[in-house]
């Protein structure tokens, strides 16, 4: 049986738009026939998220797919780094198996840095032999972001062996080098690393692209670099891609790569250059099995209403309708529950902390992963001055909690806590008072993983039974629960951040400058050493 899809066909490679009939047989494109008349809807290849941690959506891959397909995303270059830090190889295999349940293209990478550093406690280690084994797996398409850029610069033996393993099987190597420039950047790129999604400025991104690297324009729930980097697209469109990196379910509910396409066009970018970035470049760079919409290819494409709004009317995967008019046609699939959670409840005195005369304080920056380092006098380091206690509790073994202070969360009451804390995913919490902090942390522990927002009278929670990172619920219900948490955190507890839970999770990400907190203590991301007190 031959099915026909009619519309204005956007031929990205040849930079043409023309009325056409797309003939599909047995899930593949049989013919693309130019015609005189066709509906005003536009047909084009599906979008690709060029770098994403599926776990950050709080959804397993099969549920992420249901929601992403609604926005015309049909593929994700997915780094299972988060679950690997909790569960190692079984965690990566879980992502592959769960992703296989959905009609969606998941291109998983082999996590290169598990744990991310030696200055924190993770749940697993992926050594050279395990990374090499993953790279030999046909389900693994690349070596995930090489966050240990000091190891690359210093020629660390284990780091270089992992890079060599990817080269041996001709698979791309993703980068992660925030702020790296000059001779150090030359060394990093020269090691064979081909991309970076951590550019803070146009100057940094341009320097990297001049060397030949691919730069990703990232717009996640916390880290937002679109405005800084989009001016480069016109000149460097062959070397750029769009990605979300870390996107919470409420953001994913609103839009995905389609939203970035619409924003880029609204800024005056050329249509074909934007679609080259959104559709073609990731397919070519990662050597995917789909994405170019040619005769003989799988019938994977989307239909959008117009070239301004980019509302997706239909998403087709292998000739089957998987999303229509902002809704999924797919049923929810069951998810296996796997976890590693050994933390025990804490008491208020466990998080007691003596402030120094001049206290080093983390300054959280809204919309950024980087932080600033402040030095604040003891008398000024108070909750009333928005200097709040930040706590990390080891979830893998009994240990004394790590405590420091953070500014700019804006809480005027209560606490928020999470078992999502990049990259080792210990329990992280910030709070106005110790009673609320202990309560929030203990609620996370009780659930073996959760997001919690509470004060001394009220509590809200989203359980994350899959590795303490993901819910086993329906994607739209998870988004609704997360939205309620977000509203409570802002309207009742007073947080002034756009995404308080996402920002909180990055206060433990040691590989992003300038100062963060691990379960072992306050850490200086510039010197790669603990902060002396």
N, C-alpha and C positions, 0 to 999 in steps of 0.2 A: 504494500500500500504506500502511495506517495502522498505526503502532506505538503501543503503550500502555505508559506507565510509571506504576506505582501506588505510592503512599506517602502519608505525612503531609505535605501541601503547606503550606509556610510562606509565607503571603501577607504580605510585609513591609509593603507600602504600606497595607494595611487592618488590619494587626496581628491576623491570624487564623492559626490552624493547624487544618487539617481534612483528613480522608481524601479523596483525590482520585485521579482517573485523568487523566494528561496524554496527550492524543492528538496524535501527531506525524505529519505528512505532508509529504513532499518537503523535509524538514529544518526545517519551521516548525511552530509550535504551532497546531494546528487547533482544539483545545478543551481547557478545564480543567473537568472534571466532578466536582462534589462527590458523594461516595458514602457509603454507610454503613460499609463496612469496607475497610481497605487495610493493607498491611504497615507495620510499626512504623518502617521507615526514613523519613528526612525528605528532601523534595525542596525545593530553593531555588535562587535564581540563583547562578551561580558568583562567586567572589571576585575582586576587582580590587586589584592592588598599585598604589597611587596615585602612587608615585614610585620608580623603580628605574633604576639603571644596570646594564643586562644584562651589560655587560663585567665587572663585579665578580664575577659568578658564575664567571668564567673560562671561560664557555661562549658560543658564538654563539647568537643568538636561537632557532634551530630546536632546539638541545639544551636550552636553558633551558626552552623550552615543554614538552618531553617530561617533564622533572622537575617543573615547577610544576603541570602538569595533574593529576598524581598527588595533589596536595594540594588540588585543587578550585579553584585559581587559573586563570581562563580568559582573563584580560586583564592587561596591564601598561601603565601610563602610563610610557613609557620614554624617558629622556633619553640620546641617543647622544653625549653630551658627551665621553666618554673617548676613543672612537675618532676623534672629530672633531679632538681636540687632536693626534692622531698623523698623521692622513691627510686631514683636511678634508672637503670635499664627497664624495669617493669613499668615505670611511669611513661617512658617514651613509647613502649609497646601499647600501653593503654590508649594513648592518643591516636596511634596508627589504627588500631582495631576499632575504636569508637568512630573515628573519622570515616572508616570504610562503610559504616552504616548509612551514610548520607550521600545523595547524588550531588557531590561537591568535590572540587579538586583541592585536596590538601597536599601541599608539597612540604614535607617536614625536613628539618635540618638535624644534623648531629650536634648536640650541645657541646661547645668547645671548652666551657669554663664551669665545671661542676666539681667543687664549689667555685663561686666567682672569685673568691680570694681566700687566703689562709687566715684571715683576720676575723672569721665568723664561723659559727657552727651550722653546718648543713646536714641534711639527712642522708646524703649519698655522695659518692665520688665516682666520676667517670674518668678512668685512666686512658692512656694511649691505646691500649689493646681494645677497650670497649668502644672508644670513639672510632677506631679503625674498623671494628666489626659493624658498627652502625653505618659507616660510609659505604660498606660493601652491600648494604641492604638496598634493593631497588626502590623501596619506599622512602629512602633518604636521598635528598637532592643536592645538599650542600653542607658545608661546615658552618654552623651557626656563629653568630657574632663573636668575634675574638675580643672580648672585653679586657683581657689581660694584656693591654698594649705595652705596659712596662716589661712584661715577659718577652714580647716580640722585640722591643728595642734592645733588651739585654741578651737576646739570643738564648733564652731559657730552653733547656733541652726538651722538656716535655711539651712546651708550647710549639716548638719548631717541628717536633715529631707529628703532632696533630695536623699542622699545616701541610707537612709533607704527605701525610696520609690522604688528605683531600686532593692534593695535586696528582697523586699517583692514580687516582680514579677519575681525574679530570672533572672535579666538581667545584663550583664556585666557593669562595671563602668570604663570608660576610664580616664587615668591620664594625668597630665600636670604639671611636677615638675622639671623644668630645674635646674640642679646643686644641687638638694636635696640629701643629704647623711646622714649617721650616724643615730642618734636616731630620728631625725625628719623624715627621710625616713621610719624608722620602724613604726612610728606613722601613717604616710600617708598610707603606704601599709596595715597596720593593720586595717584601716578604711574600707577596702574592695575594694580598687582601684587595678585594675589588669593589667594595661598597662601604658606605657609612650612612647611618640614619641619625647621627647625633650632632649635626651641625647647628650651632647656635646663631650664626651670622652668615650673611651672603659672602663676606670676605673669606671666611673659613671654607665654605662650600665651594667657592670658585677656585681656591687654591687646590683643593682636592680634585676637582674635575679637570683642572689643567694637567694634573698628573695622569689622568685617565680613569680615575675612580668614578663609580656611579654614586650619586647622592640622592637620598630619599627625602622627599618632602613629607614630614611627619605631622600628623594632627590627631593626637590621642585625647584621652579625657583629661590628662594633666599636662603633658608636654605638647606644646603647640608651636611649630616652626613654620607654618604655612606663610604667614605674612612676611617673615624675614627672608624666605627663600624663593617665593614665587616670582620675584623680578628676574631671576636667572633663567626661567623656563624658556623664554623666547630664544636665547642664545644656545642653551645647553640641553635642549629637549631630548636629544638622543641619549643623554647620560643621566636622566632623572626618572624617578618613579614616585608614586604616591604610597604612603603606608599609614597605618594607625598605631602600630607598635603595641600600645596598651589602651584598650577601649572598654569602658564599663558598659553594662547592658542598657542603661538609660540612653547613653550616647548612641549605641548601636541601633536602638529602637528608632531614633530620629533619622539617621542617615549613615552612609559609609563612604566609599570612594566616590559614589555619585555626587555627594555633597561637595567634595573637593573639586570635581570637574565643574560643577555649577559655579563655584566661587572663582575658579581660575578664569572661566569665560567671562564672568561679570567684571573681572579686572582687565579685560581686553586681550587676553591671551588668544592665540590662534587655535581654532577648533581642532585641526588635525594634529597640531603639536601637543595639545592637551591630551588627546586620545592616544597618541603615541606613548605618552607617559603613563596613562592609566591602564592601557590594555596591552600594547605591543612590547614595550621594553622589558617588563618582568617576564613575559613569555620567552623572549629570546635569551635574556640573561641567565635564567634558571633552566632553560631547555625543557620547557613544559610540554605536556602532551596535547595542549589545546591552545586556543587564544588568537589565532590568526584568521579564522572564518574564511576558509578556502574550500573549493570543491574537493571532496574526498575526506575532509576533516569531520570530526564529530560535530553534530549540529548543536553547538554551544553558543548561544547568543541571547541578546536582550532586545526588548522593544520599549522605547521611551516615548513619552508624549510629545515633547518638543525639545529644542536645543537651548532652552533657557532654564526651565524648572528641573528637568532630568528626573521626572517621576517615572518609575519603572512600571510599565503596564504588564509585561510578561517577562519571565526568565525561563529559558529553554536549556535543558541539559540533556545531551544525547537524544535530542528529538522529543523529550518529554517535558511537559509544563510543570515546573516546580514552584513557581510563585506567580501570583496574578493580582493586580490592582491592590498593591500594598499588603497582600496576605499570602501566607504559605499554603501550598497544597499538600504539604508533607505532614505525616503524623509524627508525633514525638516517639522516639525510640528509647528503650530502657538503657540505663547506664550502670555499669559495674561500679561498686563502691570499693575503692582502695584508699588506704590512708596510712600515715605514720604519725601518731600523736601521743606523746608520753608525758606531757606536762601535768603538773599537779597544782591544785589551787594555791593561791598566795594569800598572805595576810597584809594588812596595811603597813605594818612595820617592815615588811620585806622590801618596800620601795622607798624607805627613808633615805634621805640624801642630804649631805652637808655641802652647802654652797660655798664656793671659794670667794675670797675678797673681790677678785675680778674673775667672773665666771665666763668660760667660753660657751657661747650660745649659738645654736643652729638657727639661721634665718631662712625659713621656708619662703620660696618665691613662687607666687601664683602663676600657673601655666608653664613652669619650668621644672626640670629635674635637678638642675644645679641648685646649690644653696650658697648663702654667704656665711662667713664666720664673724660673729660679733663678740666683743668683750664688754660685758655689762657688770657694773658694780653690784655688790651683794645686796644692798638695800633696794636696788631697782629691779632685781631679778625676782619679780613677784607675779602672781597670776593676774592681779589687777593691772599690771603693766604688760599683759599679754606675753609674759615669759612663763610658759607652761611646762609641766613635768612630762618628759618623754620617756617611756619605759619599754624595754624589750625583754621578753621572757623566753628562754630556751624551750622549744617544744619537743626536743628530742631526748633530753635527759634533765634530771633535776640539777639546777644551778641557780646561783644568786642572780636576780634580775639586774640588768644594766640600766642606769638612769642618767639622763642629761636634761638639758633645757632647750626648748625650741620656741621661736617667736613667729608670729604672723598667722597662727591658726585662728585666733580671734575668739576662742571659746569664752563664754562668760559664766558657764555652769557645766557640770557633768563631764563626760568623757566619751571618746570613741576608741574602739579597739578592733584589731583585725588579725587574722592568721595569714593574711596576704602581706608579706613584707619582703620585698626584693632584696637579695635574691635567694636567701636561705629559708625564708618563710617561717621564721620564728614569730611569736606573738608580739605585736607592736601596739602601743596605746599612747594617747595624749589626753591629758585631762586637767580640769580646773582644780580638783581636790582629790586627795588620796582615797577617800571613801568611794567616789565614783570610779576612779581608776581601777581599784581592786575589784569592784563589782563588774566592770566591763571586761577585764581580763579573765575573771573567773567564769563569766558567761561564755566566752570564747572557748575556754578549756572544757566546760561542761558539754559543749556541742562537738568537741573534737575538730573545731574549726568553724569560724563564723565571722561575720561583720556585726558589730554591736555599737549602738549609740544609746546612752542612758544618762540619767541624773539620779538623784537619790530617791526619786518618786516614780519614775517611768523608764521603760526600756523598750527598745526595738531591735530586732535581730533578723539576720539572714543566714541560715545554716549553710555551711559549705562542707558536706560530708566527703566529697571526692578530693582527697589529698589536702583537705583544709583550704582548697583553692576554688573549687567549683561546686555549684548546686546540682542536684539531680532532678530539679523541677523543670517545668515548662518555661521556655525562654521569655515569653511575654509576662508570665507571673513573676519570674525572677526580676525582670526589669521594673515591674510595679513595686515589688518589695524593696528593691534598691532605691527607687525614687522616694519612697516613704522614709527610708533611713536618711537619705540626703536632705530632704526637707526638714526633718527633725533636727539634724545636725546643724543646719543653718538657722532655721526660724526659732527653735527653742534653745539650743545650746549656743548659738551665736556665731558659728564659724563664718568667716568672711571669704573663704577660699571657694573657687568655682567647683572643685572636686575634692572635698576634704579627705575622703577615704583613699582616693588614688594618690593624692599628695602624701598622705601618711605612709602609704606603702613604700614610697621612695625615700623616706627619711632613713632607711636602712641600706640603701644602695651605695655601697662603698666605692664602686668604680666611677661614680659621677662626682666631680668636685662640688663644694670645697670641703665640707665637713658633714659627717653623718654619724649614726650610732649603730653599732652591731651588738650582739649579745655579749661580746667580750669588752666593749667599751667605746668611748668616743674616738672617732677616726678622722684623720686628716687625709683627704683624697688627693692633695697636691704632693705631699711627701710620702704617701702610702705608708703611714705609720700611725700609731695611736697618739692621741693628744696627751701630752704630759700635764699633770695637774699638781 
